[in-house]
Amino acid sequence: MKRRHFFQTAAGAGAGIREPAREIPVVEEDDVIVCGGGPAGSVAAIAAARAGARTRLIESQGVIGGVWTAGLLTEFSDTRNKKGIVREVLAELEKRGGFAAGDYGTFDPEIMKHVLERMCREAGVKVRLHTLVAGAAKDSGNRLTHAVTESKSGREAWAAKCFIDASGDGDLAARAGCGFDFGHPETREFQPFSMRCVVGGIASMEGPVFTDHGQQPSTLWKEIARGGVGPSYLKSNFFVIRPGVAGLMANHAYGFVPFDAEAVTRATLEAREELHRIVAALRSLGGNWKDIWLAATGEMIGMRESRRIHGLYTVTVEDATRGARFEDAVCRATYSIDIHSGNPKRTTGIVRHGLRVKPFDIPLRSLIARDVRGLMMAGRCISGDHYAHGSYRISGNAAATGEAAGRTAALAARTRRLPHEVKFQELGLPAAGEPA
Ligand SMILES: Cc1cc2nc3c(=O)[nH]c(=O)nc-3n(C[C@H](O)[C@H](O)[C@H](O)COP(=O)(O)OP(=O)(O)OC[C@H]3O[C@@H](n4cnc5c(N)ncnc54)[C@H](O)[C@@H]3O)c2cc1C
């Protein structure tokens, strides 16, 4: 029973029913299929299509961009040393006035949607929205042959020479039978979700709203508490997108398993409720807060940590703290090990673990599934341990791993090889590490 707090999952409801066997139509044959269109998946698809692969991107939401867009994230971090498509996305955002003035990190999520959709269209990516990858089929040689989806069109099968799981949760890999890790190796705690939102009417606000005092509440947290609501995230803060409009990060949803739909639903409903309470609390203070209003909440609650699929290499905390270098480096992660507490009894802020990151390489091998052939991972679900993931999970790295996976999968498909048979030097990836 004690565990229940950390693993909020749905209980089963009686014996199962038997579904009759049926033929599933194969609706398309591609070179590369990408499951999930977040920062990793959309960039993976663009890279694969540009490399000449017939590429299909399958996304369960009504928009690509994942936490960037459906999750209203508004920040793009660990980009300084990233080249390739990451730089193009940054440049496109800037060209369209998508960044907060004087800031190359806080962006307008509506512009991000359009940038990604356009880049996919121009690269020739075939996008299918509103479609959930729900199953996988393999041949007798343990090679992934089809992704199976559910949507308004019913159950469909999609064939490809190579697959990329960029679902954040490793859904395709798990369905195909890959092993994975989840959470802290001993405590089993895992990072909470956060629903992000955008607020307006804060133009008259003065002074800093976020100050970091170790494990003390942020200034904004104290303001919200003054209005009568203690937010579930101790470090509540604003990210100003343009005058009067900001992204708000004020909520933690603890212990909800990200691959349990009932748990995710409960977390989503509770988080949205909390955000409405928080904004109302601020408005009730009057003065600088009198005009604040909730413009939009995320369609998708933001998940930080989910399945980490076993790959040919597992990025470790030792790699992150010693500044590991690899010959097959696809990018260099520089962000701190940013682990939000999974246990609100300890803190509702960030876990202090005393680990310091030295910029470290992410090797291509950690993007290649160990247990199933013809499958790669990109983004949050690549192969790493809990602490290393706390650093590389940030979106600059997610997008860079997407580009590497897309190029590798395209080349493997074109030359009728498996991803692990492609030599890193053949990819022509920009050298990892140096500032762009
Ligand atoms: C609250 C929060 C704050 C963050 N703050 C920052 C920050 O300040 N800076 C920063 O750079 N990063 C930040 N991050 C991290 C950033 O969001 C991730 O790095 C990034 O989203 C990871 O990209 P991804 O593509 O791997 O996963 P996601 O963004 O989660 O994208 C996964 C995509 O796959 C889709 N999908 C999932 N399952 C399926 C399926 N079965 N079938 C089809 N589609 C599927 C989802 O709908 C989604 O579009 C934050 C994350 C959270 C949650």
The ligand as an SDF file (V2000), in Angstrom:
LIG
                    3D

 53 58  0  0  0  0  0  0  0  0999 V2000
    7.1190   20.5820  -17.6320 C   0  0  0  0  0  0  0  0  0  0  0  0
    8.3320   20.4150  -18.4760 C   0  0  0  0  0  0  0  0  0  0  0  0
    9.2360   21.4350  -18.5300 C   0  0  0  0  0  0  0  0  0  0  0  0
   10.3580   21.3110  -19.3610 C   0  0  0  0  0  0  0  0  0  0  0  0
   11.2250   22.3610  -19.4420 N   0  0  0  0  0  0  0  0  0  0  0  0
   12.1580   22.3520  -20.4320 C   0  0  0  0  0  0  0  0  0  0  0  0
   12.9340   23.5220  -20.6840 C   0  0  0  0  0  0  0  0  0  0  0  0
   12.8370   24.5150  -19.9940 O   0  0  0  0  0  0  0  0  0  0  0  0
   13.7950   23.4780  -21.7380 N   0  0  0  0  0  0  0  0  0  0  0  0
   13.8990   22.3690  -22.5310 C   0  0  0  0  0  0  0  0  0  0  0  0
   14.6540   22.4140  -23.5220 O   0  0  0  0  0  0  0  0  0  0  0  0
   13.2210   21.2440  -22.2720 N   0  0  0  0  0  0  0  0  0  0  0  0
   12.3480   21.2040  -21.2410 C   0  0  0  0  0  0  0  0  0  0  0  0
   11.6220   20.0970  -20.9940 N   0  0  0  0  0  0  0  0  0  0  0  0
   11.9720   18.8500  -21.6850 C   0  0  0  0  0  0  0  0  0  0  0  0
   11.3450   18.7620  -23.0760 C   0  0  0  0  0  0  0  0  0  0  0  0
    9.9860   18.8900  -22.9950 O   0  0  0  0  0  0  0  0  0  0  0  0
   11.7570   17.4350  -23.6750 C   0  0  0  0  0  0  0  0  0  0  0  0
   13.1360   17.4750  -23.8880 O   0  0  0  0  0  0  0  0  0  0  0  0
   11.1520   17.1470  -25.0010 C   0  0  0  0  0  0  0  0  0  0  0  0
    9.7770   17.3600  -25.0180 O   0  0  0  0  0  0  0  0  0  0  0  0
   11.4510   15.7020  -25.3510 C   0  0  0  0  0  0  0  0  0  0  0  0
   11.0560   15.4950  -26.6400 O   0  0  0  0  0  0  0  0  0  0  0  0
   10.4770   14.1140  -27.1300 P   0  0  0  0  0  0  0  0  0  0  0  0
   10.1590   14.3180  -28.5650 O   0  0  0  0  0  0  0  0  0  0  0  0
   11.3830   13.0220  -26.7350 O   0  0  0  0  0  0  0  0  0  0  0  0
    9.1420   13.8670  -26.2700 O   0  0  0  0  0  0  0  0  0  0  0  0
    7.7400   14.6210  -26.2480 P   0  0  0  0  0  0  0  0  0  0  0  0
    7.8920   16.0890  -26.3360 O   0  0  0  0  0  0  0  0  0  0  0  0
    7.0230   14.0630  -25.0730 O   0  0  0  0  0  0  0  0  0  0  0  0
    7.0360   14.1350  -27.5990 O   0  0  0  0  0  0  0  0  0  0  0  0
    6.5250   12.8390  -27.7600 C   0  0  0  0  0  0  0  0  0  0  0  0
    5.4780   12.8840  -28.8570 C   0  0  0  0  0  0  0  0  0  0  0  0
    5.0470   11.5590  -29.1490 O   0  0  0  0  0  0  0  0  0  0  0  0
    3.6320   11.5210  -29.1950 C   0  0  0  0  0  0  0  0  0  0  0  0
    3.2380   10.1590  -28.8190 N   0  0  0  0  0  0  0  0  0  0  0  0
    3.4020    9.5680  -27.6190 C   0  0  0  0  0  0  0  0  0  0  0  0
    2.9800    8.2990  -27.6630 N   0  0  0  0  0  0  0  0  0  0  0  0
    2.5520    8.0760  -28.9270 C   0  0  0  0  0  0  0  0  0  0  0  0
    2.0080    6.9480  -29.5920 C   0  0  0  0  0  0  0  0  0  0  0  0
    1.8480    5.7660  -28.9590 N   0  0  0  0  0  0  0  0  0  0  0  0
    1.6380    7.0690  -30.8910 N   0  0  0  0  0  0  0  0  0  0  0  0
    1.8150    8.2560  -31.5480 C   0  0  0  0  0  0  0  0  0  0  0  0
    2.3270    9.3620  -30.9570 N   0  0  0  0  0  0  0  0  0  0  0  0
    2.7030    9.2600  -29.6690 C   0  0  0  0  0  0  0  0  0  0  0  0
    3.1960   12.5750  -28.1940 C   0  0  0  0  0  0  0  0  0  0  0  0
    1.8780   13.0090  -28.4570 O   0  0  0  0  0  0  0  0  0  0  0  0
    4.2360   13.6560  -28.4510 C   0  0  0  0  0  0  0  0  0  0  0  0
    3.8770   14.5140  -29.5010 O   0  0  0  0  0  0  0  0  0  0  0  0
   10.5440   20.1450  -20.1220 C   0  0  0  0  0  0  0  0  0  0  0  0
    9.6340   19.0930  -20.0220 C   0  0  0  0  0  0  0  0  0  0  0  0
    8.5320   19.2170  -19.2070 C   0  0  0  0  0  0  0  0  0  0  0  0
    7.5500   18.0870  -19.1500 C   0  0  0  0  0  0  0  0  0  0  0  0
  1  2  1  0
  2  3  1  0
  2 52  2  0
  3  4  2  0
  4  5  1  0
  4 50  1  0
  5  6  2  0
  6  7  1  0
  6 13  1  0
  7  8  2  0
  7  9  1  0
  9 10  1  0
 10 11  2  0
 10 12  1  0
 12 13  2  0
 13 14  1  0
 14 15  1  0
 14 50  1  0
 15 16  1  0
 16 17  1  0
 16 18  1  0
 18 19  1  0
 18 20  1  0
 20 21  1  0
 20 22  1  0
 22 23  1  0
 23 24  1  0
 24 25  2  0
 24 26  1  0
 24 27  1  0
 27 28  1  0
 28 29  2  0
 28 30  1  0
 28 31  1  0
 31 32  1  0
 32 33  1  0
 33 34  1  0
 33 48  1  0
 34 35  1  0
 35 36  1  0
 35 46  1  0
 36 37  1  0
 36 45  1  0
 37 38  2  0
 38 39  1  0
 39 40  1  0
 39 45  2  0
 40 41  1  0
 40 42  2  0
 42 43  1  0
 43 44  2  0
 44 45  1  0
 46 47  1  0
 46 48  1  0
 48 49  1  0
 50 51  2  0
 51 52  1  0
 52 53  1  0
M  END
$$$$
